[in-house]
Amino acid sequence: MTTPFGKVEETRLEIDLNALGHNYQYLKSKTKPGTKMMGVVKAFGYGSDAIEVAKELVTLGIDYFAVAYVAEGIALRDAGIETPILVLHPQPCNFETLIDRCLEPTLYSVRIFRSFVEVAEQKSQKNYPVHIKFNTGLNRLGFWETDADWVLEQLARATTLTVKSIFSHLAASEDPAEREFTLLQIQRFKAIAKSMMKRLGYETLLHQSNTSAIINYPEANFDMVRTGIGLYGYGNEEAEDKRLKPVVSLKSVISQIHKIEPNESVGYNRAYRAAALEQTATIPIGHADGLSRRLGNQKGHVIIQGKKAPIVGNVCMDMIMVNITHIACQEGDEVTIIGDNQSAVELAEAQGTISYELLTALSQRVKRVVGRKP
């Protein structure tokens, strides 16, 4: 049972299920009626809590889940999730377990296709659901268009398999400067899908859109869309971020306050020296928790009493020190790292990266607290 968030007494990641519901409904509203929704919950639900996110999405009516690896799918099954789960990047060593746990593999190369058929036959499978991925320009995983004949020939022989979907992945759907390339990818996929569907002999799902494509390319909805970062509150552009609600807030507390004399140093390697009499606060979160060392030496900040407190010195493994000379606060006060007044996008930009990396880097030792904000 979820409850409202209470007093912060240690470093924790707050997961707001109401925000998740808002994002799901908003993204669904951007698709044409009848379009299925696939929720991407890989990497611990983009650094949040894949199990809690998945359970909430089930209540919201999600049609499919996607994970990167078999182990992530197993964790969902162990938690009682019965919704179909697509494994985006399976490896042959896990195929037996994948079948045992009713997970659905992406077949993206000749090697992977043959390996899965071999295991499926050994386990006497009949019409096991698989997903065929084609590469339309991302050049990461997927069959080439010229492989379509080979794939169809193998499918005609393999009674162990049934194609649940044919899909591809867009490379730059969030970038207006790459619109021409994105449209080319969509046209390539349409051509591949048309040829495959004509010769396959039965209907199957088609999907290509990620979060940014849901927003920017409604013509690429097809039968299903995949959404990852959008579910967690980020739409890859400022206007869309305002329409979504961040699901996670990263908070901590002030452990200790120090008075620093002029020219006195703070932290490892004496990387910071006080220009005058200053006060610093030590906070129990560091690079082992996912807070990059690139945020040290005043490149990043936290929020205390609604004000910015710059990180001084190097980020330690378990702690940071921040300048609070200008802030009236005391030990035990709440500290916001991600949340009101500082989004994951802003903090990511301060360390020269993107929200995806920042969120998914959040350590599993950070306590997760699930609740609902009004």
C-alpha positions in Angstrom: 0.0 0.0 0.0 1.4 3.4 -0.9 1.2 6.4 1.3 2.0 10.1 1.0 5.7 10.9 1.5 6.7 11.8 5.0 9.7 13.5 6.6 13.1 12.9 4.9 15.5 11.3 7.4 18.1 9.8 5.0 19.0 9.7 1.4 16.0 8.3 -0.6 14.4 8.2 -4.0 10.7 9.1 -3.9 8.6 7.4 -6.6 5.3 9.1 -7.3 2.8 6.7 -8.8 0.3 9.5 -9.5 2.9 11.2 -11.7 3.4 7.9 -13.5 -0.3 7.6 -14.1 -0.5 11.2 -15.5 2.4 10.5 -17.9 0.8 7.2 -19.1 -2.5 8.8 -19.8 -0.9 11.8 -21.5 1.2 9.6 -23.8 -1.8 7.4 -24.6 -3.8 10.5 -25.5 -1.1 11.2 -28.2 -1.8 7.9 -30.0 -4.6 7.0 -32.3 -7.5 4.9 -30.8 -6.7 1.3 -30.4 -2.9 1.7 -30.4 -1.3 -0.6 -27.8 1.1 0.7 -25.2 4.4 -1.0 -24.4 6.0 0.2 -21.2 9.8 0.1 -21.1 10.9 -0.8 -17.6 14.5 -1.9 -18.2 17.4 -0.6 -16.0 15.3 -0.9 -12.8 12.5 1.2 -14.4 15.0 3.9 -15.6 16.5 4.0 -12.1 13.3 4.0 -10.1 11.7 0.7 -9.2 10.7 -1.6 -12.1 8.4 -3.8 -10.0 6.4 -0.9 -8.5 6.2 0.9 -11.8 5.1 -2.3 -13.6 2.4 -3.1 -11.1 1.0 0.4 -11.4 1.1 0.2 -15.2 -0.8 -3.0 -15.1 -3.6 -1.3 -13.2 -3.5 1.5 -15.8 -4.0 -1.0 -18.6 -0.6 -1.4 -20.2 -0.5 -4.0 -23.0 3.1 -5.0 -23.0 6.4 -4.6 -21.1 9.9 -4.3 -22.5 13.1 -5.1 -20.7 16.7 -5.2 -22.0 17.8 -8.6 -20.5 16.3 -11.9 -19.4 17.1 -11.3 -15.7 15.0 -8.1 -15.8 12.0 -10.1 -17.1 12.5 -12.8 -14.5 12.3 -10.2 -11.8 8.9 -9.0 -13.1 7.6 -12.6 -13.3 8.8 -13.3 -9.8 6.8 -10.2 -8.7 3.6 -11.7 -10.2 3.6 -9.7 -13.5 1.7 -11.8 -16.1 1.6 -9.2 -18.8 3.6 -10.1 -22.0 7.3 -9.1 -21.7 9.5 -8.4 -24.7 13.3 -9.0 -24.1 15.0 -6.5 -26.3 18.5 -7.9 -26.2 18.5 -11.6 -25.2 21.6 -13.8 -25.3 21.6 -17.5 -26.3 22.8 -18.7 -22.8 19.5 -17.5 -21.4 17.1 -18.9 -23.9 16.1 -21.9 -21.8 15.3 -19.7 -18.9 13.5 -17.2 -21.1 11.1 -20.0 -22.3 10.6 -21.4 -18.8 9.5 -17.9 -17.6 7.3 -17.2 -20.7 9.4 -14.2 -21.8 9.4 -13.2 -25.5 12.7 -12.7 -27.3 13.8 -10.3 -29.9 15.3 -12.2 -32.8 17.7 -9.7 -34.5 20.4 -11.7 -36.3 21.0 -15.0 -38.0 22.9 -16.4 -35.0 20.3 -15.4 -32.5 17.5 -16.8 -34.7 19.2 -20.1 -35.2 20.1 -20.4 -31.6 16.6 -19.7 -30.4 15.0 -22.2 -32.8 17.4 -24.9 -31.6 16.5 -24.3 -28.0 12.8 -24.0 -28.8 12.9 -27.4 -30.6 14.8 -29.0 -27.7 12.0 -27.9 -25.4 9.3 -29.1 -27.8 7.8 -25.6 -28.2 4.9 -24.9 -30.6 4.2 -21.4 -31.9 6.4 -19.7 -29.3 6.0 -15.9 -29.5 9.0 -14.0 -30.9 9.6 -10.5 -32.2 11.6 -9.8 -35.3 13.7 -6.7 -35.3 14.9 -4.9 -38.4 17.6 -2.2 -38.6 16.3 0.9 -40.4 19.2 3.2 -39.6 20.2 3.1 -35.9 22.8 0.4 -36.8 22.7 -1.2 -33.4 20.6 -4.4 -33.6 18.4 -5.9 -36.2 18.2 -7.7 -39.5 18.8 -5.8 -42.7 16.0 -5.3 -45.2 17.9 -7.7 -47.5 17.6 -10.4 -44.8 13.8 -10.5 -45.0 13.7 -13.4 -47.5 15.9 -15.5 -45.3 13.8 -14.7 -42.2 10.6 -15.7 -44.0 12.1 -18.9 -45.3 13.2 -19.8 -41.7 9.8 -18.9 -40.3 8.0 -21.1 -42.9 10.1 -24.1 -41.6 10.0 -23.3 -37.9 6.7 -24.6 -36.5 8.2 -23.8 -33.1 7.8 -20.0 -33.6 5.0 -17.5 -34.2 5.8 -13.9 -34.9 4.2 -11.6 -32.3 5.6 -8.4 -33.7 7.9 -6.9 -36.3 9.6 -3.8 -35.1 12.4 -1.3 -35.5 14.0 1.6 -33.6 14.3 5.2 -34.5 17.7 6.9 -34.1 16.8 10.6 -33.7 13.1 11.2 -33.3 13.7 13.9 -30.7 15.9 16.0 -33.1 14.1 18.4 -35.5 17.3 18.7 -37.5 17.1 14.9 -38.3 13.4 15.0 -39.4 14.3 13.9 -42.9 16.3 10.9 -41.6 13.5 9.9 -39.2 11.0 10.0 -42.0 13.3 7.9 -44.1 13.5 5.3 -41.3 9.7 5.3 -41.0 9.4 4.7 -44.8 11.9 1.9 -44.7 10.0 0.2 -41.9 6.7 0.6 -43.7 8.2 -1.1 -46.8 9.8 -3.9 -44.7 6.5 -4.5 -42.8 4.4 -4.5 -45.9 6.6 -7.1 -47.6 6.8 -9.3 -44.4 3.0 -9.1 -43.7 2.1 -10.0 -47.2 4.2 -13.2 -47.2 3.9 -14.1 -43.5 0.4 -15.3 -43.9 -1.0 -14.0 -40.6 -1.4 -10.7 -38.8 1.2 -9.5 -36.3 1.9 -6.3 -34.4 4.1 -3.5 -35.9 5.9 -0.9 -33.7 8.7 1.6 -34.2 7.8 4.6 -32.1 9.7 5.6 -28.9 8.6 8.4 -26.6 9.8 11.2 -28.9 8.1 9.6 -31.9 4.8 9.3 -30.1 4.9 13.0 -29.7 6.5 14.1 -33.0 5.5 11.4 -35.5 1.9 10.3 -35.1 2.1 8.6 -38.5 4.5 6.1 -37.0 2.0 4.8 -34.3 1.4 1.6 -36.2 -0.2 -1.0 -33.9 1.8 -0.3 -30.8 4.2 2.3 -29.4 7.0 1.9 -26.9 7.5 4.5 -24.2 10.4 4.6 -21.7 11.7 8.0 -20.6 8.2 9.6 -21.2 6.7 7.4 -18.5 9.2 8.7 -16.0 8.4 12.3 -16.8 10.7 13.5 -19.6 9.8 14.1 -23.2 13.2 15.1 -24.7 12.2 18.7 -25.2 11.3 21.5 -22.9 7.7 22.0 -24.0 6.9 18.3 -23.5 8.7 18.2 -20.2 6.2 20.8 -18.9 3.3 18.5 -19.9 4.8 15.5 -18.1 5.5 15.0 -14.4 8.8 13.6 -13.1 8.2 10.3 -11.3 11.2 10.4 -9.1 12.6 12.9 -6.6 16.1 12.4 -5.0 16.4 13.8 -1.5 18.7 13.6 1.4 19.5 15.5 4.7 22.3 17.6 6.2 24.5 15.3 8.3 26.9 18.0 9.7 27.6 21.7 9.3 31.2 23.0 9.4 32.7 26.5 9.7 35.5 26.9 7.2 38.2 29.5 7.8 39.6 31.6 5.0 42.0 29.6 2.7 41.0 26.3 4.5 40.4 23.4 2.1 37.4 21.1 1.8 37.5 17.5 0.7 39.9 15.2 -1.1 42.9 16.6 -2.8 42.1 20.0 -1.2 40.2 20.8 -4.4 38.3 23.7 -2.8 39.6 26.5 -0.7 37.4 29.0 1.1 37.8 32.6 0.0 36.4 33.9 3.3 34.8 32.6 6.4 32.3 30.1 5.1 29.9 27.3 6.1 29.6 23.9 4.5 27.1 21.1 4.9 28.0 17.5 4.5 25.3 15.3 2.8 25.2 11.5 2.7 25.2 10.9 -1.0 28.1 10.4 -3.4 29.3 8.9 -6.6 28.6 5.4 -5.3 24.9 6.5 -5.3 25.0 7.8 -8.8 26.0 11.4 -8.2 28.8 12.0 -10.8 32.2 13.3 -9.8 31.7 15.8 -12.7 29.3 17.7 -10.4 32.1 18.6 -8.0 33.9 21.9 -7.7 30.8 24.0 -8.0 29.6 22.6 -11.3 26.5 21.2 -9.6 24.3 22.2 -6.8 21.6 20.9 -4.5 18.5 22.8 -3.1 18.3 23.6 0.6 15.5 25.8 1.9 14.6 26.6 -1.7 18.1 28.0 -2.4 21.0 26.7 -4.5 23.9 25.3 -2.5 26.9 24.7 -4.8 28.9 21.4 -4.4 32.4 22.3 -3.2 35.4 20.1 -3.6 35.3 16.7 -5.2 32.3 14.4 -4.9 33.2 11.6 -2.5 32.1 8.0 -2.7 29.5 8.4 0.0 29.3 12.2 0.6 29.2 15.7 -0.9 29.9 19.0 0.8 28.0 22.1 -0.2 28.4 25.8 0.5 25.6 27.0 2.8 27.1 30.3 3.8 24.1 32.2 2.3 21.5 29.7 3.6 19.8 29.6 7.0 19.6 25.9 7.8 20.6 23.3 10.3 21.7 19.7 10.7 18.9 17.3 9.8 17.3 19.7 7.2 16.0 18.3 4.0 18.1 18.5 0.8 16.8 18.1 -2.7 19.1 16.8 -5.4 16.4 16.0 -8.0 12.9 17.4 -7.5 11.3 20.9 -7.1 13.6 23.6 -8.4 16.0 21.1 -10.1 15.0 18.5 -12.6 17.0 15.5 -13.8 17.5 17.3 -17.1 19.1 20.3 -15.3 21.3 18.2 -13.1 22.3 16.1 -16.1 23.3 19.1 -18.1 25.5 20.3 -15.2 27.5 17.1 -15.5 27.5 17.1 -19.3 25.1 14.2 -20.0 21.4 13.4 -20.5 18.6 12.5 -18.1 18.7 8.9 -19.1 22.3 8.4 -17.8 21.7 10.3 -14.6 18.5 8.4 -13.7 19.7 4.9 -14.6 23.0 5.5 -12.7 21.1 5.9 -9.4 22.5 3.2 -7.1 20.3 0.5 -5.8 21.6 1.2 -2.3 19.6 4.4 -2.3 16.4 3.7 -0.5 13.2 3.7 -2.7 10.0 5.1 -1.2 6.8 4.7 -3.2 3.9 7.0 -2.7 1.4 9.4 -4.3 1.7 13.1 -4.4 -1.7 15.0 -4.5 
